[in-house]
Amino acid sequence: MLHEVSGDILLTNAQVIAHGVAPNDPFHQGLALQLREQWPALYKDFRHYCQTQHPKAGSLWTWMGASGKRIVCLFTQDGAYEHGAKPGKASVHHVGHALRELHKLAVDEGFTSIAVPRLATGVGGLDWQDVQPLIAQHLGSLDLPVVVYTTYHAGQTAKEPI
């Protein structure tokens, strides 16, 4: 069940926040930076995972904080494995694969709700008209609220169906 809202995704009541990143992403901008600032351990664990596992675009990685909030990093962009290299742009192909993995994880883990931003449309460089149908295709059939934050308003709590 998809629900589009406006507000600050960091204030979500959803059990899980999913966002798009690249393997070895520096979390220097956008939602990734906000997540890094709110949960420094998330970024430390993410870096360790990327350095030891070398994840591929189209996969995902999950993290849970002491509060019980789960963060799912969807690898929507090509990684930056060379020293000083910047992550590549996102691709519709990678977003689709990562969302398919998120659907499977949500079912396997029994998620109760998920919040996602406009995946891969900021730093990733994709057009929302290309990404929105993928979210509907891969997450729309889940029997749980999927809250899609289509417009960001800092510090504003969205009207979520949770």
Kinemage of the C-alpha trace (Angstrom):
@kinemage 1
@onewidth
@group {chain A} dominant
@subgroup {mainchain}
@vectorlist {calphas} color= white
{ca met a 1} P 0.000 0.000 0.000
{ca leu a 2} L 1.733 3.138 -1.229
{ca his a 3} L 1.079 6.501 0.416
{ca glu a 4} L 2.699 9.696 -0.909
{ca val a 5} L 3.411 12.350 1.714
{ca ser a 6} L 5.311 15.593 2.252
{ca gly a 7} L 7.564 16.111 5.246
{ca asp a 8} L 10.841 15.108 6.844
{ca ile a 9} L 11.578 11.400 6.408
{ca leu a 10} L 13.771 11.435 9.526
{ca leu a 11} L 10.602 12.062 11.551
{ca thr a 12} L 8.814 9.030 10.119
{ca asn a 13} L 6.998 6.538 12.299
{ca ala a 14} L 7.869 3.789 9.818
{ca gln a 15} L 9.864 0.842 11.119
{ca val a 16} L 12.290 1.068 8.181
{ca ile a 17} L 13.830 3.934 6.220
{ca ala a 18} L 15.172 2.871 2.816
{ca his a 19} L 17.368 5.199 0.765
{ca gly a 20} L 19.596 5.012 -2.283
{ca val a 21} L 23.387 5.123 -2.138
{ca ala a 22} L 26.452 3.876 -3.962
{ca pro a 23} L 28.851 1.273 -2.608
{ca asn a 24} L 31.536 3.233 -0.726
{ca asp a 25} L 29.297 6.312 -0.731
{ca pro a 26} L 30.809 9.040 1.481
{ca phe a 27} L 27.375 10.101 2.849
{ca his a 28} L 28.363 13.756 2.262
{ca gln a 29} L 25.072 15.097 0.941
{ca gly a 30} L 21.312 14.713 0.903
{ca leu a 31} L 19.492 12.174 3.029
{ca ala a 32} L 22.644 10.087 3.437
{ca leu a 33} L 24.358 13.014 5.201
{ca gln a 34} L 21.345 13.480 7.488
{ca leu a 35} L 21.383 9.783 8.356
{ca arg a 36} L 25.133 9.930 9.019
{ca glu a 37} L 24.643 12.887 11.356
{ca gln a 38} L 21.750 11.260 13.231
{ca trp a 39} L 23.342 7.801 13.485
{ca pro a 40} L 27.167 8.016 13.218
{ca ala a 41} L 27.458 4.265 13.849
{ca leu a 42} L 25.424 3.641 10.682
{ca tyr a 43} L 28.107 5.205 8.521
{ca lys a 44} L 30.946 3.474 10.361
{ca asp a 45} L 29.271 0.089 9.888
{ca phe a 46} L 28.406 0.916 6.258
{ca arg a 47} L 32.048 1.731 5.457
{ca his a 48} L 33.211 -1.505 7.077
{ca tyr a 49} L 30.648 -3.513 5.119
{ca cys a 50} L 31.636 -1.919 1.811
{ca gln a 51} L 35.359 -2.366 2.432
{ca thr a 52} L 35.011 -6.022 3.358
{ca gln a 53} L 32.166 -7.176 1.085
{ca his a 54} L 32.480 -4.972 -2.048
{ca pro a 55} L 28.714 -4.853 -2.683
{ca lys a 56} L 27.362 -4.507 -6.195
{ca ala a 57} L 24.840 -1.992 -7.477
{ca gly a 58} L 21.310 -3.396 -7.348
{ca ser a 59} L 21.788 -5.042 -3.950
{ca leu a 60} L 21.149 -3.705 -0.434
{ca trp a 61} L 22.522 -3.561 3.093
{ca thr a 62} L 20.578 -3.231 6.339
{ca trp a 63} L 21.436 -1.659 9.669
{ca met a 64} L 19.543 -1.357 12.942
{ca gly a 65} L 20.236 1.200 15.640
{ca ala a 66} L 19.824 0.845 19.387
{ca ser a 67} L 16.397 2.507 19.101
{ca gly a 68} L 15.196 -0.288 16.811
{ca lys a 69} L 14.999 1.937 13.722
{ca arg a 70} L 16.169 0.021 10.650
{ca ile a 71} L 17.941 1.681 7.758
{ca val a 72} L 18.146 -0.090 4.415
{ca cys a 73} L 20.788 1.192 2.029
{ca leu a 74} L 19.728 0.424 -1.530
{ca phe a 75} L 22.717 0.357 -3.862
{ca thr a 76} L 21.161 2.339 -6.711
{ca gln a 77} L 24.439 3.732 -8.049
{ca asp a 78} L 27.699 2.258 -9.264
{ca gly a 79} L 30.375 2.226 -6.580
{ca ala a 80} L 33.512 4.270 -6.247
{ca tyr a 81} L 36.291 1.843 -5.456
{ca glu a 82} L 39.308 3.851 -6.585
{ca his a 83} L 40.823 6.200 -3.986
{ca gly a 84} L 39.219 9.609 -4.397
{ca ala a 85} L 36.752 8.405 -7.035
{ca lys a 86} L 33.200 9.690 -6.904
{ca pro a 87} L 30.184 7.370 -7.034
{ca gly a 88} L 28.548 6.939 -10.418
{ca lys a 89} L 25.049 8.032 -11.279
{ca ala a 90} L 22.110 5.794 -10.516
{ca ser a 91} L 20.430 3.675 -13.154
{ca val a 92} L 16.829 2.535 -13.501
{ca his a 93} L 18.176 -1.015 -13.771
{ca his a 94} L 19.975 -0.784 -10.406
{ca val a 95} L 16.969 0.859 -8.737
{ca gly a 96} L 14.683 -1.921 -9.968
{ca his a 97} L 16.990 -4.657 -8.702
{ca ala a 98} L 17.446 -2.961 -5.311
{ca leu a 99} L 13.676 -2.489 -4.916
{ca arg a 100} L 13.113 -6.147 -5.765
{ca glu a 101} L 15.587 -7.033 -3.003
{ca leu a 102} L 13.805 -4.662 -0.601
{ca his a 103} L 10.456 -6.344 -1.346
{ca lys a 104} L 11.949 -9.756 -0.608
{ca leu a 105} L 13.599 -8.493 2.596
{ca ala a 106} L 10.354 -6.872 3.784
{ca val a 107} L 8.485 -10.152 3.354
{ca asp a 108} L 11.256 -12.331 4.826
{ca glu a 109} L 11.816 -10.049 7.854
{ca gly a 110} L 8.155 -9.184 8.418
{ca phe a 111} L 8.540 -5.411 8.171
{ca thr a 112} L 5.515 -3.480 9.435
{ca ser a 113} L 6.134 -0.258 7.468
{ca ile a 114} L 8.702 1.346 5.152
{ca ala a 115} L 9.498 4.979 4.354
{ca val a 116} L 11.345 5.881 1.146
{ca pro a 117} L 12.344 9.204 -0.401
{ca arg a 118} L 12.292 9.980 -4.111
{ca leu a 119} L 14.970 7.328 -4.666
{ca ala a 120} L 17.960 8.117 -6.891
{ca thr a 121} L 16.556 11.462 -8.060
{ca gly a 122} L 18.906 13.742 -6.137
{ca val a 123} L 22.564 12.786 -6.240
{ca gly a 124} L 21.633 9.723 -8.330
{ca gly a 125} L 20.447 11.953 -11.165
{ca leu a 126} L 17.349 9.989 -12.256
{ca asp a 127} L 13.995 11.479 -13.213
{ca trp a 128} L 11.162 10.873 -10.728
{ca gln a 129} L 8.857 9.858 -13.602
{ca asp a 130} L 11.212 6.924 -14.232
{ca val a 131} L 11.579 5.902 -10.584
{ca gln a 132} L 8.021 6.294 -9.299
{ca pro a 133} L 6.643 3.392 -11.400
{ca leu a 134} L 9.421 1.128 -10.110
{ca ile a 135} L 8.433 1.849 -6.513
{ca ala a 136} L 4.811 1.053 -7.381
{ca gln a 137} L 5.811 -2.119 -9.234
{ca his a 138} L 8.110 -3.538 -6.551
{ca leu a 139} L 6.627 -2.221 -3.295
{ca gly a 140} L 2.985 -1.500 -4.118
{ca ser a 141} L 1.860 -5.088 -3.568
{ca leu a 142} L 3.334 -5.330 -0.064
{ca asp a 143} L 0.715 -5.801 2.648
{ca leu a 144} L 2.116 -2.971 4.749
{ca pro a 145} L 2.267 0.818 4.536
{ca val a 146} L 4.989 2.099 2.205
{ca val a 147} L 5.281 5.837 2.776
{ca val a 148} L 6.851 7.664 -0.160
{ca tyr a 149} L 8.225 11.076 0.785
{ca thr a 150} L 7.722 12.970 -2.474
{ca thr a 151} L 8.383 16.461 -1.097
{ca tyr a 152} L 10.922 17.269 1.612
{ca his a 153} L 10.030 19.768 4.328
{ca ala a 154} L 12.717 19.962 7.035
{ca gly a 155} L 11.407 19.413 10.549
{ca gln a 156} L 7.832 18.742 9.393
{ca thr a 157} L 6.132 15.537 10.431
{ca ala a 158} L 4.176 13.994 7.565
{ca lys a 159} L 0.634 12.694 7.838
{ca glu a 160} L 1.464 8.999 7.616
{ca pro a 161} L -1.065 6.133 7.649
{ca ile a 162} L 0.935 4.331 10.335
